[in-house]
Amino acid sequence: MYFNSGGAYTAAALSDLSVAFLPRAEAELYFARGLLTAVLPDWRLESIPPSLVYPYTRYLSARVMAFTDWVTALMQRDQLWKPEQT
């Protein structure tokens, strides 16, 4: 199956329609509840770093800077967003 939404992959896996490669941060809750099972737990794809996208401007607004700082701090302290060591 091919979707253009990560949520659709999760929904398909939860509905027993497919095996899906999901970001650990998205799947962790379902693993904890026993709704998903890791099929190939030692298999890893190269991580893709998250990005914040906003229109180019010479000076960022205070709101964009505050949001960027907040998201960065949030992701740095949450184990789900830390890169896995191989």
CNS distance restraints for C-alpha pairs under 8 A (distance, minus, plus):
assign (resid   1 and name CA) (resid  18 and name CA) 7.57 0.50 0.50
assign (resid   3 and name CA) (resid   8 and name CA) 6.41 0.50 0.50
assign (resid   3 and name CA) (resid   9 and name CA) 6.82 0.50 0.50
assign (resid   4 and name CA) (resid   8 and name CA) 7.78 0.50 0.50
assign (resid   5 and name CA) (resid   9 and name CA) 6.95 0.50 0.50
assign (resid   6 and name CA) (resid  10 and name CA) 6.54 0.50 0.50
assign (resid   6 and name CA) (resid  22 and name CA) 7.76 0.50 0.50
assign (resid   7 and name CA) (resid  11 and name CA) 6.13 0.50 0.50
assign (resid   8 and name CA) (resid  12 and name CA) 6.07 0.50 0.50
assign (resid   9 and name CA) (resid  13 and name CA) 6.23 0.50 0.50
assign (resid   9 and name CA) (resid  20 and name CA) 6.28 0.50 0.50
assign (resid   9 and name CA) (resid  22 and name CA) 7.57 0.50 0.50
assign (resid  10 and name CA) (resid  14 and name CA) 6.11 0.50 0.50
assign (resid  10 and name CA) (resid  20 and name CA) 7.23 0.50 0.50
assign (resid  10 and name CA) (resid  22 and name CA) 7.13 0.50 0.50
assign (resid  10 and name CA) (resid  27 and name CA) 7.73 0.50 0.50
assign (resid  11 and name CA) (resid  15 and name CA) 6.10 0.50 0.50
assign (resid  12 and name CA) (resid  16 and name CA) 6.34 0.50 0.50
assign (resid  12 and name CA) (resid  17 and name CA) 5.08 0.50 0.50
assign (resid  12 and name CA) (resid  18 and name CA) 5.78 0.50 0.50
assign (resid  13 and name CA) (resid  17 and name CA) 5.72 0.50 0.50
assign (resid  13 and name CA) (resid  18 and name CA) 5.02 0.50 0.50
assign (resid  13 and name CA) (resid  19 and name CA) 5.79 0.50 0.50
assign (resid  13 and name CA) (resid  20 and name CA) 6.10 0.50 0.50
assign (resid  13 and name CA) (resid  36 and name CA) 7.54 0.50 0.50
assign (resid  14 and name CA) (resid  35 and name CA) 6.75 0.50 0.50
assign (resid  14 and name CA) (resid  36 and name CA) 6.74 0.50 0.50
assign (resid  22 and name CA) (resid  26 and name CA) 6.70 0.50 0.50
assign (resid  22 and name CA) (resid  27 and name CA) 6.23 0.50 0.50
assign (resid  23 and name CA) (resid  27 and name CA) 6.30 0.50 0.50
assign (resid  24 and name CA) (resid  28 and name CA) 5.61 0.50 0.50
assign (resid  24 and name CA) (resid  80 and name CA) 6.68 0.50 0.50
assign (resid  25 and name CA) (resid  80 and name CA) 5.11 0.50 0.50
assign (resid  25 and name CA) (resid  81 and name CA) 6.74 0.50 0.50
assign (resid  27 and name CA) (resid  31 and name CA) 6.26 0.50 0.50
assign (resid  27 and name CA) (resid  36 and name CA) 7.65 0.50 0.50
assign (resid  28 and name CA) (resid  32 and name CA) 6.17 0.50 0.50
assign (resid  29 and name CA) (resid  33 and name CA) 6.30 0.50 0.50
assign (resid  30 and name CA) (resid  34 and name CA) 6.08 0.50 0.50
assign (resid  30 and name CA) (resid  35 and name CA) 5.01 0.50 0.50
assign (resid  30 and name CA) (resid  36 and name CA) 5.41 0.50 0.50
assign (resid  31 and name CA) (resid  35 and name CA) 6.01 0.50 0.50
assign (resid  31 and name CA) (resid  36 and name CA) 5.05 0.50 0.50
assign (resid  31 and name CA) (resid  37 and name CA) 6.13 0.50 0.50
assign (resid  31 and name CA) (resid  38 and name CA) 7.80 0.50 0.50
assign (resid  47 and name CA) (resid  83 and name CA) 7.64 0.50 0.50
assign (resid  52 and name CA) (resid  68 and name CA) 7.47 0.50 0.50
assign (resid  60 and name CA) (resid  64 and name CA) 6.25 0.50 0.50
assign (resid  60 and name CA) (resid  65 and name CA) 6.42 0.50 0.50
assign (resid  61 and name CA) (resid  65 and name CA) 6.32 0.50 0.50
assign (resid  62 and name CA) (resid  66 and name CA) 5.97 0.50 0.50
assign (resid  63 and name CA) (resid  67 and name CA) 6.07 0.50 0.50
assign (resid  64 and name CA) (resid  68 and name CA) 6.03 0.50 0.50
assign (resid  65 and name CA) (resid  69 and name CA) 6.12 0.50 0.50
assign (resid  66 and name CA) (resid  70 and name CA) 6.09 0.50 0.50
assign (resid  67 and name CA) (resid  71 and name CA) 6.11 0.50 0.50
assign (resid  68 and name CA) (resid  72 and name CA) 6.07 0.50 0.50
assign (resid  69 and name CA) (resid  73 and name CA) 6.17 0.50 0.50
assign (resid  70 and name CA) (resid  74 and name CA) 6.07 0.50 0.50
assign (resid  71 and name CA) (resid  75 and name CA) 6.10 0.50 0.50
assign (resid  72 and name CA) (resid  76 and name CA) 6.15 0.50 0.50
assign (resid  73 and name CA) (resid  77 and name CA) 6.43 0.50 0.50
assign (resid  74 and name CA) (resid  78 and name CA) 6.37 0.50 0.50
assign (resid  75 and name CA) (resid  79 and name CA) 7.94 0.50 0.50
assign (resid  75 and name CA) (resid  80 and name CA) 8.00 0.50 0.50
assign (resid  75 and name CA) (resid  81 and name CA) 5.58 0.50 0.50
assign (resid  75 and name CA) (resid  82 and name CA) 7.52 0.50 0.50
assign (resid  76 and name CA) (resid  81 and name CA) 6.99 0.50 0.50
assign (resid  76 and name CA) (resid  82 and name CA) 6.88 0.50 0.50
assign (resid  78 and name CA) (resid  82 and name CA) 7.02 0.50 0.50
